[in-house]
Amino acid sequence: MKKSSKLIRSLVGKRFFGVKFIKRTDNSVRTMLCKLGVINWGGNRQITGGGLKFDPEAKRLLPVFDVNKRAYRMVNLDTIMELRFGGKTYKFK
């Protein structure tokens, strides 16, 4: 099964999920608790800058909100090792 942002969005929906992936900068394995589609998280803080200047899907990136760091991050779809949500773990090669 090929990983795509549409596949992950259809599996996860609006739930919190864990993702394990390989970081691009230093090739270390990272785990993150995150959520898709978070807007205006944490009160009155607003996102500035008018949005992204590129299409994340074209670069095989998945924009997520890192719950622990309370910040937006990009996860490389090609380096995702596993997803965890709903009491299940989905492993990818």
TACOR-V719878 format. One record per residue. RES is the residue in three letters. SS is DSSP state (H for helix, E for strand, L for the rest). PHI is phi in degrees with one decimal (none if undefined). OMEGA is omega as a letter, one per 40 degrees, with the letter a starting at -180 (* if undefined). Layout:
RES|SS|PHI|OMEGA, RES|SS|PHI|OMEGA
This chain:
MET|L|none|a, LYS|L|-82.9|a, LYS|L|-76.9|i, SER|L|-144.0|i, SER|H|-65.0|i, LYS|H|-65.4|i, LEU|H|-62.1|a, ILE|H|-64.9|i, ARG|H|-62.2|a, SER|H|-70.4|i, LEU|H|-72.6|a, VAL|H|-83.5|a, GLY|L|67.4|a, LYS|L|-103.0|a, ARG|L|-81.9|i, PHE|L|-70.7|i, PHE|E|-148.8|i, GLY|E|-101.7|i, VAL|E|-132.8|i, LYS|E|-118.7|a, PHE|E|-150.0|i, ILE|E|-99.3|i, LYS|L|-69.8|a, ARG|L|-70.3|a, THR|L|-68.9|a, ASP|L|-132.1|i, ASN|L|59.1|i, SER|L|-87.3|i, VAL|E|-86.3|a, ARG|E|-127.8|i, THR|E|-115.7|a, MET|E|-146.6|i, LEU|E|-95.4|a, CYS|E|-146.6|a, LYS|E|-148.1|i, LEU|L|-94.5|i, GLY|L|66.0|i, VAL|L|-85.0|i, ILE|L|-127.4|i, ASN|L|56.9|i, TRP|L|-72.7|i, GLY|L|88.8|i, GLY|L|96.2|a, ASN|L|-95.4|i, ARG|L|-66.3|a, GLN|L|-117.7|i, ILE|L|-84.6|a, THR|L|-113.1|i, GLY|L|100.5|i, GLY|L|76.7|i, GLY|L|94.9|a, LEU|L|-75.8|i, LYS|L|-94.2|a, PHE|L|-144.6|i, ASP|L|-94.1|a, PRO|L|-60.2|a, GLU|L|-65.0|i, ALA|L|-65.6|i, LYS|L|-98.0|i, ARG|L|58.5|i, LEU|E|-116.0|i, LEU|E|-116.0|i, PRO|E|-75.8|i, VAL|E|-134.5|i, PHE|E|-106.8|i, ASP|E|-76.6|a, VAL|L|-67.2|a, ASN|L|-71.0|a, LYS|L|-91.5|i, ARG|L|53.5|a, ALA|E|-151.5|i, TYR|E|-79.2|i, ARG|E|-137.8|i, MET|E|-115.5|i, VAL|E|-110.5|i, ASN|E|-73.3|a, LEU|H|-60.8|a, ASP|H|-72.6|a, THR|H|-109.8|i, ILE|E|-68.9|i, MET|E|-98.1|i, GLU|E|-159.1|i, LEU|E|-120.4|i, ARG|E|-130.1|i, PHE|E|-166.2|i, GLY|L|59.4|i, GLY|L|76.6|a, LYS|E|-123.4|i, THR|E|-119.7|i, TYR|E|-112.0|a, LYS|E|-98.9|i, PHE|L|-119.1|i, LYS|L|-97.5|*
